[in-house]
Amino acid sequence: MKTSIFPDSATISRIQVVPAILQVISETTGLRFAAIARVTETRWTALAVLDTLGFGMKVGDELDAHSTLCGEIRRTHQTLVIDKASEDATCLTHPAPRTYGFESYIAVPVFRSEGSFFGTICAFDPLPRSLKGSAIQPMMEAFARLLTIQIESEESAQRTEIALEKEREIAALREKFIAVLGHDLRNPLFAITAGAELLVKRLSDERSRNIAGHILTSGRRATQLVRDVLDFARGRLGDGIPLSILPCPDLGEALQHVASELHRVHPQRQIRLNIADLSSIYCDRERICQLLSNLIANAVQHGDESSPITVSATMEDNLFILGVHNFGPPIAPDVVTQLFEPFSQLPSETPQVGLGLGLYIAKQIALAHGGHMEVRSSAEAGTLFSLYLPVDRVESPALPPANP
């Protein structure tokens, strides 16, 4: 008797009804050894065993298929029932009864749904039993059909699980690649923008200065795209967007500076500010400014050009609330649910700019701070994107201990 690791045994072990099937067979027939076996041309392998006889067979044990009656069943594809092997013509010349010491025996073939032979459900006992002509054979054949369904269902589930795991690995590798690529692009882009800034300041020729200005604008745009890609990769890899939580007594001035910068880029748009005293807030100032920049850029792109964009920052009911409001076409409810997903774009008749990561990154910044984002949109009231941060989270961070 040889023991091996057979992949089908893992499949059978996951099928919860198998122990019950073997128990019912043993109790109904009185046969004290019952098994489900994978039978190939040369090997008989135990996939599940119920042994109250003390035969000594366990899952994974192998026999020479030619030494078993299951080898005959593989050849004939027929159920075999024996009441007393010593008097049965089928067994007079076969070594199995003498080799394994049984008198009563029953085995039914198990097929796959496409018709190929898989193995058997078999049972035997050293004592003779009255098996022929009883309801035992159709019961075991019904169990064989049930087992076929269960085996293929479990194999399908395992294939799905393996495919899903491979997809996860591919996705993780893809996102790591994006993160590494984005990181490696930052240094050359910094050199480009720094050089372009210097040229804009020093060149006296108008045409050359315009070219340098175009390089500077393109470099800054590429730098922002790389930053978005890096933040996207951090969020998707599970580490989250990194924060540096510090007291921000000048947060209000920083938010005004963000709005002023975007107004210089879009001088035709009116941006109104309503910023309260925010001097007591702890947060990552650069990240909150990045969030506001993304929201204003979104309002510029999708809002009504003739209506103002309103930026508000207040403290209400232990909440820091930062809002960006604009008028324009309302956002449909089914679109709202997808707004903060990566690469999401609002429907627009004009060409879309960017990667569609701005709102996704805004949400990740909010979550990293312990807050959340909300959207309200209607034709009458316009569209309002709001950040909500609990004051107890932003005013009481776990600051690192001071150096002695």
C-alpha positions in Angstrom: 0.0 0.0 0.0 1.5 3.3 -1.1 0.6 6.8 0.1 0.7 9.8 -2.2 -0.6 13.4 -2.3 -3.4 13.4 -4.9 -5.0 16.7 -5.9 -8.5 15.1 -6.1 -8.4 14.3 -2.4 -8.3 18.0 -1.6 -11.4 18.5 -3.8 -13.3 15.7 -2.1 -12.3 16.9 1.3 -14.0 20.2 0.7 -17.3 18.5 -0.2 -19.3 18.5 3.1 -21.7 15.7 2.2 -19.0 13.1 1.5 -18.7 11.8 5.2 -22.5 11.6 5.3 -22.6 9.6 2.0 -20.1 7.0 3.3 -21.9 6.8 6.7 -25.3 6.1 5.0 -23.7 3.5 2.7 -22.1 1.7 5.6 -25.2 1.7 7.8 -27.5 0.7 5.0 -25.4 -2.2 3.6 -23.7 -3.3 6.8 -20.3 -3.1 5.0 -17.7 -1.8 7.4 -15.3 -0.3 4.9 -16.5 2.4 2.4 -14.5 4.7 0.2 -14.5 7.1 -2.6 -11.6 6.3 -5.0 -10.0 7.9 -8.0 -9.2 5.1 -10.4 -6.8 5.5 -13.3 -5.5 2.8 -15.6 -2.8 1.8 -13.1 -3.6 3.3 -9.7 -6.5 3.2 -7.2 -6.3 6.2 -4.8 -8.4 6.7 -1.7 -10.0 10.1 -1.7 -12.3 9.6 1.3 -12.5 6.7 3.7 -14.9 5.3 6.4 -13.1 2.4 8.0 -14.8 0.7 11.1 -13.3 -2.6 10.0 -9.8 -1.7 10.9 -8.6 -2.3 7.3 -5.9 0.4 7.7 -6.6 2.4 4.6 -6.4 6.2 4.8 -6.9 9.1 2.4 -4.1 9.3 -0.1 -3.2 5.6 0.0 -2.7 3.9 -3.3 -3.2 0.4 -4.7 -2.4 -1.2 -7.9 -5.6 -0.8 -9.9 -5.2 -4.3 -11.5 -5.4 -5.8 -8.0 -8.8 -4.2 -7.3 -12.3 -4.9 -8.7 -12.5 -1.1 -9.3 -10.1 -1.6 -12.2 -12.7 -3.9 -13.8 -15.4 -1.3 -13.2 -13.2 1.3 -15.0 -13.1 -1.1 -17.9 -16.8 -2.0 -18.0 -18.4 1.2 -16.6 -20.9 -1.1 -14.8 -21.9 -1.3 -11.2 -20.6 -4.5 -9.5 -22.5 -6.2 -6.6 -21.2 -9.3 -4.8 -22.9 -11.0 -1.9 -20.3 -13.8 -1.3 -17.1 -13.6 -3.3 -16.0 -17.2 -2.5 -19.1 -18.4 -4.4 -19.3 -15.7 -7.1 -18.2 -16.6 -10.6 -16.9 -13.0 -11.2 -14.4 -13.4 -8.4 -13.1 -17.0 -9.0 -10.2 -15.9 -11.1 -9.7 -12.3 -9.6 -7.1 -11.8 -6.9 -9.0 -8.9 -5.1 -11.1 -11.0 -2.6 -8.2 -13.0 -1.5 -5.7 -10.1 -1.5 -8.0 -7.8 0.6 -10.0 -10.4 2.4 -13.6 -9.6 1.6 -16.7 -11.6 0.8 -19.4 -8.9 0.2 -18.6 -6.0 -2.1 -20.4 -3.2 -4.0 -18.9 -0.5 -6.2 -20.6 2.0 -8.5 -18.7 4.1 -11.2 -18.5 7.9 -10.9 -18.3 9.8 -14.2 -17.7 13.4 -15.0 -20.5 15.3 -16.7 -18.9 14.9 -20.2 -18.9 11.1 -19.7 -15.2 10.4 -18.8 -14.6 7.9 -16.0 -13.5 9.5 -12.6 -13.5 6.7 -10.1 -15.8 4.7 -7.8 -17.8 4.7 -4.6 -17.1 1.2 -3.2 -17.7 -0.7 0.0 -16.8 -4.2 1.3 -16.8 -6.5 4.3 -15.2 -9.9 5.2 -18.7 -11.2 6.0 -21.2 -12.0 3.3 -24.2 -9.7 2.9 -27.4 -9.7 0.9 -26.9 -6.9 -1.5 -28.2 -8.0 -4.9 -31.7 -7.1 -5.8 -32.0 -4.6 -2.9 -32.4 -0.8 -3.0 -28.8 -0.4 -2.2 -27.5 -0.3 -5.8 -29.8 2.5 -7.0 -29.1 4.5 -3.8 -25.3 4.3 -4.4 -25.8 5.2 -8.1 -27.8 8.2 -7.0 -24.9 9.1 -4.7 -22.5 8.8 -7.6 -24.5 11.3 -9.7 -24.6 13.6 -6.7 -20.9 13.3 -6.2 -20.3 14.2 -9.9 -22.2 17.5 -9.4 -20.4 18.3 -6.2 -16.9 17.5 -7.6 -17.4 19.7 -10.6 -18.9 22.5 -8.6 -16.0 22.4 -6.2 -13.5 22.3 -9.0 -15.2 25.3 -10.6 -15.0 27.2 -7.3 -11.3 26.4 -6.9 -10.6 27.6 -10.5 -12.4 30.8 -9.7 -10.5 31.2 -6.5 -7.1 30.7 -8.2 -8.1 33.1 -11.1 -9.1 35.7 -8.5 -5.8 35.3 -6.6 -3.9 35.7 -9.9 -5.8 38.8 -10.7 -5.0 40.2 -7.3 -1.3 39.5 -7.8 -1.4 41.1 -11.2 -3.2 44.2 -9.9 -0.8 44.6 -7.0 2.2 44.2 -9.4 0.6 46.8 -11.8 0.1 49.3 -9.0 3.6 48.8 -7.7 4.9 49.4 -11.2 2.9 52.6 -11.4 4.3 53.8 -8.0 7.9 53.0 -8.9 7.5 54.7 -12.3 5.9 57.8 -10.8 8.6 58.0 -8.2 11.4 57.8 -10.8 9.7 60.5 -12.9 9.7 63.1 -10.2 13.4 64.0 -10.3 13.6 64.7 -14.1 10.4 66.6 -14.0 11.7 68.8 -11.2 14.8 69.5 -13.2 12.6 70.5 -16.2 10.3 72.8 -14.3 13.2 74.4 -12.3 15.1 75.0 -15.5 12.0 76.4 -17.3 11.4 78.8 -14.3 14.9 80.1 -14.6 14.6 80.6 -18.4 11.3 82.5 -18.0 13.0 84.9 -15.6 16.2 85.4 -17.6 15.2 85.3 -21.2 14.6 88.7 -22.8 13.4 87.5 -26.2 9.5 87.3 -26.1 9.3 84.2 -28.4 11.9 82.3 -26.4 10.2 83.3 -23.1 6.9 82.0 -24.4 8.5 78.7 -25.3 10.0 78.5 -21.8 6.7 79.3 -20.3 5.0 76.6 -22.3 7.7 74.1 -21.1 7.1 75.3 -17.5 3.3 74.9 -17.8 3.7 71.4 -19.3 6.2 70.4 -16.7 4.0 71.5 -13.8 1.0 69.6 -15.4 3.1 66.4 -15.8 4.3 66.8 -12.2 0.7 67.0 -11.0 -0.2 63.9 -13.0 2.7 62.0 -11.5 1.6 63.2 -8.0 -1.9 61.9 -8.7 -0.6 58.6 -9.9 1.5 58.2 -6.8 -1.4 59.0 -4.5 -3.6 56.6 -6.4 -1.0 53.8 -6.1 -0.6 54.5 -2.3 -4.4 54.3 -1.8 -4.8 51.2 -3.9 -1.9 49.4 -2.3 -3.6 49.6 1.1 -1.0 51.9 2.9 -3.2 54.9 2.3 -2.1 58.5 1.6 0.6 59.5 4.0 -0.1 62.5 6.3 2.0 64.8 8.4 -0.5 66.0 11.1 0.6 69.3 12.7 -0.9 72.4 14.1 -2.1 74.6 11.2 -2.6 78.2 12.5 -2.3 79.5 8.9 -4.7 77.0 7.3 -7.1 79.8 6.3 -4.3 81.7 4.5 -3.1 78.5 2.8 -6.6 77.9 1.4 -6.9 81.5 0.2 -3.5 81.0 -1.6 -4.8 77.8 -3.4 -7.9 79.7 -4.6 -5.7 82.7 -5.7 -3.4 80.4 -7.7 -6.3 78.7 -9.5 -7.8 82.1 -10.3 -4.6 83.2 -11.9 -4.7 80.1 -14.1 -8.4 80.7 -14.9 -8.8 84.5 -14.7 -12.1 84.4 -16.4 -13.7 82.5 -13.5 -14.9 84.2 -10.4 -13.9 82.5 -7.1 -15.5 83.7 -3.9 -14.1 82.9 -0.5 -15.9 82.6 2.9 -13.2 81.3 5.2 -13.7 81.5 9.0 -11.1 81.4 11.8 -9.3 78.0 11.4 -6.3 78.7 13.7 -7.0 75.8 16.1 -7.0 73.0 13.6 -4.5 70.1 13.4 -4.2 68.6 9.9 -1.8 68.0 7.0 -2.0 71.5 5.5 -0.5 70.5 2.2 -2.9 67.6 1.8 -6.0 69.7 2.7 -4.8 72.3 0.2 -4.4 69.6 -2.4 -8.0 68.4 -1.7 -9.3 72.0 -2.2 -7.3 72.4 -5.4 -8.8 69.2 -6.8 -12.3 70.4 -5.8 -11.9 73.8 -7.4 -10.4 72.4 -10.5 -13.4 70.1 -10.8 -15.8 73.0 -10.4 -13.9 75.0 -13.0 -14.1 72.2 -15.5 -17.8 71.2 -14.9 -19.4 74.4 -13.5 -21.3 77.2 -15.3 -18.7 79.6 -16.6 -20.9 82.6 -15.9 -21.5 81.7 -12.3 -19.1 82.1 -9.4 -17.4 79.3 -7.5 -17.8 79.6 -3.8 -15.2 78.2 -1.4 -16.3 78.0 2.3 -14.3 76.8 5.3 -16.0 76.9 8.7 -16.2 75.2 12.1 -19.7 73.9 13.0 -20.8 71.4 15.7 -17.3 70.0 16.3 -16.7 69.7 12.6 -14.3 71.4 10.2 -16.3 71.8 7.0 -14.6 72.7 3.7 -17.0 73.2 0.8 -16.8 74.1 -2.9 -20.0 75.1 -4.6 -20.8 75.9 -8.2 -23.8 76.2 -10.5 -24.2 74.1 -13.6 -25.8 70.9 -14.9 -26.9 68.7 -11.9 -25.1 65.4 -11.3 -27.4 62.4 -11.8 -27.8 60.2 -8.6 -26.4 57.2 -10.4 -23.3 59.2 -11.4 -22.8 60.5 -7.8 -22.2 57.0 -6.5 -19.3 56.6 -8.9 -17.7 60.1 -8.5 -15.0 59.1 -6.0 -13.9 56.0 -7.9 -10.5 56.1 -9.6 -10.6 57.2 -13.3 -14.1 58.4 -12.9 -15.1 61.3 -15.2 -18.3 63.4 -15.2 -20.2 63.4 -18.5 -19.2 66.3 -20.6 -19.4 67.6 -24.2 -15.9 69.1 -23.9 -12.7 67.1 -24.0 -11.8 65.7 -20.6 -8.4 66.7 -19.0 -6.5 64.7 -16.4 -6.8 61.1 -15.4 -10.0 61.3 -13.4 -8.2 60.8 -10.1 -8.8 64.2 -8.5 -12.0 63.3 -6.6 -10.7 59.9 -5.7 -7.6 61.4 -4.2 -9.7 64.0 -2.4 -11.7 61.2 -0.8 -8.5 59.3 0.2 -7.2 62.5 1.9 -10.5 62.9 3.8 -10.4 59.2 4.9 -6.8 59.5 6.0 -7.8 62.4 8.2 -10.6 60.4 9.7 -13.3 62.4 7.8 -15.4 61.9 4.7 -16.7 63.6 1.5 -20.3 64.4 0.6 -21.9 65.6 -2.6 -25.2 67.5 -3.1 -26.4 68.4 -6.5 -29.6 69.8 -8.0 -30.6 72.1 -10.8 -31.9 74.8 -8.4 -29.2 74.7 -5.7 -26.2 73.8 -7.8 -23.5 71.3 -6.8 -21.7 71.3 -3.5 -18.7 69.1 -2.6 -18.0 69.1 1.1 -15.2 67.7 3.4 -16.2 66.9 6.9 -13.5 66.4 9.6 -14.3 65.8 13.2 -12.7 68.3 15.4 -11.7 65.7 18.0 -9.7 63.9 15.3 -8.0 67.0 13.7 -7.3 68.8 17.0 -6.0 65.8 19.0 -3.5 63.8 16.8 -1.1 61.3 18.2 1.9 63.5 17.9 5.4 62.0 18.2 7.3 62.6 21.5 9.6 65.5 21.6 13.3 64.9 21.4 15.0 65.2 24.8 
